[in-house]
Amino acid sequence: MSQKKSIGFGSRGWLVIFYEFLALAMYCCINNFGQNIHANVNQQFGWNYTMVSTVYTLVSVLCVILQFAFGKKVANSGKVRIVSIIFMALSGLCAVGMATIKTSEVLWLIIWGLAVFFSVVGSTFLVSTIVGQWFPRRKGTAMGIATLAFPVINGIALTIFGNMLGASHGNMLFAWMPWLIMDAVGILICIFFIKEYPEQCGAYPDNDHNMTPEAAKAMMEQMAVARKKSVWNLKNICRTADFWLITIPQGILLLGAVGAMTQVMPLIAQFGFVADNAPTAQGAVLLLVFAAVGCFGSWILGVLDTKFGTKTSILISTILMVLSAVFCYVGTTSHSAALFIVGFCLLQLFMGASSNFTVSSAAQYWRREDFPSAFSFINPLANLISAFGPMIIAGIGFSAGFHIVWIVIGILGVLALVLTIAFRPARILNSDKRYRREAGLPEEGISKSAAELMGEK
C-alpha cells in the first residue's frame, strides 16, 4: 500500500542533519581556536603564529591522501556511522589536549594537527556521507541547514571563547567546555538515534513515504550490492573531464572561504574591531552580522541547489566570490570599513554553502548507488585545494599585505566561474554508461541521478 508523502525531513532525518551541524561546529571550533586564538594567546611564550597554518595545510594534505587511498573502501564498508562516532570522540579528546598543553609548542602543534585530522575527516567526509545517503535528492537543502554551523560558530565562537577566557582568568579548558559538551551531544545522538541508512530504522530516503517499508528495505539491499560494483574508481574518475570541472571550483570556493575565516581576526583588526586578542564590542556585533548573513546564504543556496541543481548554486557562489574580492580590496586599500563589511558579507553568503557542494554534487550527478564512490573522490580533491587556503591567506597577508589577498581571491573566483560554466551534467551520465559497458554491466543502474531526473543538461 502506498504511503503518504511527507515534505519534512522526519524526526530521524532532522537528527542526522543536527549531527552534521554539531560535527561541522566542532571542526569550526578547532580550526578557529587554533588559527585565531591559541597561537596569539601564547605568543608571549615565543610561539610561532605561522606554524599553525603550516601544520593545518600539512595535515589537510594527509587527510586527502588517506581519503583517496581508503575513502571508497570506508564509504562502502557499512561502518561509516561507527567510524564517525570514533572520530568525533577523538576530536573532543584532542580539544582537551589543545586546552591544557601550555609548556610545549611542539606537543601542542601535534595535538592540534590530530584535532584537525579527526574533525575534518569526521565532519566533512564521514558524517557528510551519512547525510548524502539519507537525502539523495534533497541533499542541498539538508546540507544547507547543517552548514549553518559555519556562520553560526564563526560568528559567536570567538566572542564567547574570549569572554569565557577572560572570566576564568585564562582557564582554557573552562573556555572550551561549551564546545566539548556540544561534541558529546552529537556523539550521543548518533549512538542512540541514527543509522547509516534510513531504511535501517524504518525511515525513507528523502523522507519520501511513497513506498512501503518492504520496498524500501529491498531497495537498500539492492543498493548495497550495486555499491560494491560501482564503476567510479580512481581510474575512471581521473579520465572524466567533468569531474574536474565541477570539483575544482568547489575547492576554490572553500579555499577562499576557509582561508579568509581563519584570518578573520587580523582582517577586522585593520579597522579597529579587535583588542587584547578578542573582538571589541563593535567587533562582536560585526561577527554576529556576518553569522546572520552566512546563515541566510547557507539556507538559500541550499534551497536553490535542490530546486535548480548544484551547478546553478556553484555559479552563484563563484560570482559572489569575485564580488566579495572586489569590495574587500577597495575597502582595504581605501580604509573604508563600510565597503569591507559589504565585501565580507558577500563572502559569508557563499561560505557555508561552499561546504555543501561536495555532498550535493556527488548526489546530484551520480546515481545513489555510486554516491559513496564519487563522494570519496570529490571531497578529498576539494579539501586538498582548500587545505592551502589558510597558508596562502596568512602568508600573503602578513608578508605583502591583506589587500593583495583579495586580488588572489578575485582571480581564483574568475577561474572557478569559467570552469563551472564549462561543466555539463549530461557528459557525466554518458561517461557512466560507457564505463558500465566496459565493465560488462547494463548501461542503466538501479537508480537515476538527481540531475537526470531533473533533466539538467
N, C-alpha and C positions, 0 to 999 in steps of 0.2 A: 504494500500500500504506500502511495506517495505521501511524503511528509510535507508539512507547511514550510515554506521558505522563510528564513529569518534574515533580516537586514543588519542585525547586530553582529558582534563577534562571538557572542556566547560567553558564559561565565568562565569557562576554561580558557577560551581564546583571549579574554581580557587578562587573565593571569599570565599567559605566555607573553603578551605584549608588555605587561608590567615587569616581568622577569627580565626581558631585554632592556627595558628602561633602566632598571636598577644595575644591570651588568654594565651598560654603557656609562651610567653615572659613576660607577666605581672606577672605570677607565679614565674618565674625565678628572676625577679627584686625584688619582695617582699622577696623571700627566701634569695637571695644573700645579699641584703642590711641589712636584719635583722641579718643574721648569720656572715657576713664577714665585715660589715662596722659599722652599727649603735652602736652595743654594744661596739666596740673598741673606737669609737669616744667619747662615753660617759663614758668610764672607769675613766676619770678624775673626774667624779662626784660620783664615787664609785659604778657604775652599775655592776651587776654580769653577766659576759660573759656567764657562763654555763646555766643560766636561759633561755636564748634564745632557745637553742637546746632542753631543757626540755619542754618548752611551745610548741615548734614545734611538739614534739612527742605526747604530750597530746592532742593537737588539731587534729593531724592526726588520732589518735585513735578515737576521737569523730566523725571525718568525716566518718571513716569506719563504726562505729556503726549506724550512720544515713543512710548511703548508704545501709547497709544490711536491715535496717528497712523500708526504704521508697524508695530505689533506683528503684526497679522493678515497683512500682506504678508510680513514676515520669517518668521513661523511657517510659512507655506505656500510659502516660496521654495525649500525643499530645501537651503538653505545654513546652517541653524541651527548645525550642528556646526562649520563653518569660522568663523562669526562668534563662537561661544562660545570657540574657541581664541584668537582675536584679543583678545577682551575679557578673558580670564583672563591673557594675557600683558601687556596694558596695566595690569591690576590690580597685577601684580607690579612693573612699571616705576614706577608711581605710589607703591607702597610704598617703593621705594628713595628716591624723592624725599622722602617723609614722614620717612624716617630720616636724611637728610643735610642738609635745609634747616633752619638754626637761626637765621639772622640776620633773615629777613623773615617776619613773621607773615602778611602778605597773600599772599605767594607760597606759603607753606605751606598756607594755607587753600584756595587754588586747587587745589593738588596733592591735598589731602585731598578736596575736592569731586569731582575727577576719579576718585580712587580709589574713592569711594563709588559714583559713577555706574557705572563699569565692573564693580565687584564685585557690585552689586545686580542690574543687568540681566543680567550674565553668569551668576550663580548662580541667582537666583530666577525668571528668565524663560527664558533660552536653554538652559541645561543642564536645567532642570526640564521644558522642552518635550520634550527627548530622552527623559527618564525616562518621561513620560506616553505617548510613542509606543512605547516598549519594553514598558510594563506597563499596558495599558489597563484591566485588571480587578484587577490586584494592586498598583495604584499606591499604596494606603495602606500596605501592608507595605514596599514598596520605599522609599518616601519616609520611612517611619518609621525605617528603618535609616539612610538618608542624612542625615536631620536630627538624628541623634545628634551631628552636628558642633556644633550649638548648645550643648548642655550640656557636651560634652567640652571644646570650645575655651573657652567661658565659664568652665569650672571650672579649667582649667590654664594658659591663656594668660597671664593677668595675673601669676600666680605665677612662671612660667618667664621671662616677659619681665622682671619686676622683678629676679629673681636674676641673669639674664644682664647686665642693665644695670649692676647693682652689681659683678659680677665683672669687667666690662670697663671699669669706671670711667666709665660714661656713654656708651659707644660704642653709639649707637642702631642703626647698621647691623649690628653684630655680634648685637645682641639680636633683630633681625629675621630673621637668617639661617635659622633652622629653618622659618619660615613661607614664606620665599622658595623654599626647596628644596621644600617641600610643594606650592607653586603650580606649580613646574616639573614635578614628578612628575605632577600632574594633566594638564597640557598634553601631556606625552609619552604618557600613557595614551590620551588622546583621539586624538592624531595616528596612533598605530600600531595601536590595537586597537578603536576604537569607530566605528560608523557611525550615521547619523541614524535609520535604521530597522533593526530586527533582521533583516528579510528580505534586506537588502543584504549581509550577511556570513554567510548560511547559518543564522541563528538564527531564533527564533519569538517572536511577541508573547506575553508572559507565560510564555515558555519552554514553551509548550504544544505538544508534538510530535504532536498528534493531527491533523496534516495533512501532506501531502507537501511537499517544498521547492518543487515546481512550483505547488502550490495556494497556498502562502504568497506566492510571488512574484506570482502572478496577482492575489491579494487586494490586495497592496501597490500594484500598478498601477491597480486599480480605485479604491482609496482616494485616490491622487494626483489622479485626475480629479475625484472627488467633492469633495475639499477645495476645489478651485477654484470649485465651485458651492455651497459652504456658504451656507445662508440666514441664518446667525448673523452678521449685520453690525451696525454700531453702532445703526442704527435699530431693528432687531428686539430687540437686547439691551436697549435703553433702555425699550422698551414691555413688557418681560416682568417683571412684579412679582416673581416668584420668583427671578429673577436677583439682585435687590437683597436679598431676604430671606435668601439663602444667602451672599451675598458680604460684606455689611456686617458680620455677626458675625465673619467671618474677619479683616477689617481691625481690628475692635475687639480681638480676641484678640492680634493682632500688636502693636497699639498698646500694650497693657498689658505684654506680654512684652518687646518690644524697648525700650520706654521705661524699664522697671524695670532691665533688664540694663545699659543704657548708663549708669545711675547707681548701679550696684551698689557702687562704692567708697564714695561718701558715705552710702549706705543702711546698709552694715555698719559704717562708721566710727562711727556713732552709738553702737555697742555696744563700741567699742574694738578692732575687728578690723583696723584699718589704721594703719600708722605709716610715715612717710617715703615717701609715695606708693606704697606696696606693702602687700599683705596681711601681717599678722603671722603667726606660726606657726599660731595658732588660726584666723586668717582664711583661711589656705591650706587647712587641713583643712576648714573650713566650705565653701569653694568646691568642694572635691572632693566633699563630701556633696551639695551642690546638683547637681553634674555627674552623680553616680550616680543621683540621683532623676530628673533630667531625662532621662537615658538610658532609664530604665525607662518614663517617661511617653511618650517618643517611640515606643518599641517597642510598648508595649501599646495605645496609642491608634491606632497604625498597623494593628495586627492587628485591633482592633475595627472600624476603618474598612473594612478588606477584608471582614470577616465579616458585619457588620451594616449597613454603609452609612456614608457621610460624615456625614449628618445626626446620627446617633447619637453619633459621635465628637465632633462640634462641640458637641452638647448637653452632653456630659460635661465638655468643656473650659470652657464658659461657667459651669457650676456650680462648677468648680474655681476659676475666676477670682473669682467672688463670695466663695467661702470664703476664698481667699487674702487678699483685701482686708480681710475681717473680722478674721482672725487678725493680719495685719500691722499693722492700725490699732490693735488692742488692745495688741499687743506694743510698738508705738512709743510710744503715749500712756502706758502703764504702765511703760515702760522694762524690759520683760520680754524678754530675748534669746530665751528658750525659745519664747514664743508667736510672736515674729517669725520665728524659724527655721522653725517649723511652717508658718506662712503662706507664707514664701518657698519652701519645699519644694513646697507646693501649686501655686505659680506655676510652678515648674520642671516639674511634671508635664505642664502643657499648653504650655510654652514651645516646645520643639522641635516638638511635634505641630502647633502653630499654623501653622508654615511648611509642613506637609504639605498643608493643606487646599485651597490654590489649585489645586494639581495634581490632588488626588484628587476634588474636587468637579466640576471640568471633565470628568474622565474618567468619573466616576460618573453624572452626569446628562445628559451629551451623548454622541452617537454618536462612534465612534472617528474617523470622517472629519470630524466637527465639533470635535473636541478642540482643535486648534491655534487655531481661530477663537474658541471660547468662552474658552480659557485666556488668549488675548491681551487679553481684556477683564476677566476675573475678577482676574487677577494685578495689573494696574496699579491697579484700584479698591481692592483690599485694601491694596496698598502705599501708595496715596495716604492712606488713613486712618492706616496705620501710621507714615507719614512724620512725623506731628505728635507721635508718642509721646515721643521724646527731648526736644523743645522744651517740651511740656506738663509732663512729669515734672520736668525741670530747672527750668523757670520757676516752677511751683507749689512745688516742694521748697525751692528756695533763697530764695523770697520769702515764702511763707506757712507753710512747714514741711512736712516729709515725711509727717506724719500726715494732712494734707489730701490728699496724693497718693492714699492708699488709699481715701478716700471717693469720689474721682472714679473710680478704677478699679472700685470696687464698683458704682457707679451704671451705668457703661458695661457691666459684666458682666451686670447685670439686663436692660438693653436688648438686648444680644446674645442672651440666653436667650429673651426674648419673640419676637424676630424669627425665631430658629431654629425655635421651636415652630410658628410660623405657616407656615413653608416646607412646600410639598407637591411632591415629585418628579413626581407624575403630571401636574401642570399644566405642567411643562417639556416633557414629551412631547406634551401636547395643543397647546401653542404651536408646537412643532417641526412638527407635522403641518399646522397652519394656515398657517405661513409657507411650507412646501413647496408647499401648494396654491396660495397666492398667487403663488409663483414659477413655477408651471406644472410642478412636479416631482412624482413619485409620493410619496404620504404616507410610505411605508416606504423608508428609505435602505438602504445596503449592510449596515450593522450595526445592532445594538440597543445601547442604553446599558446600562451595568452595572446601574443601578437597575431598568430594565425587565426584565432577565434575572433579577434577584433578586426581582422582584415588590414592590419598595419603593414604598410609597404616599406 
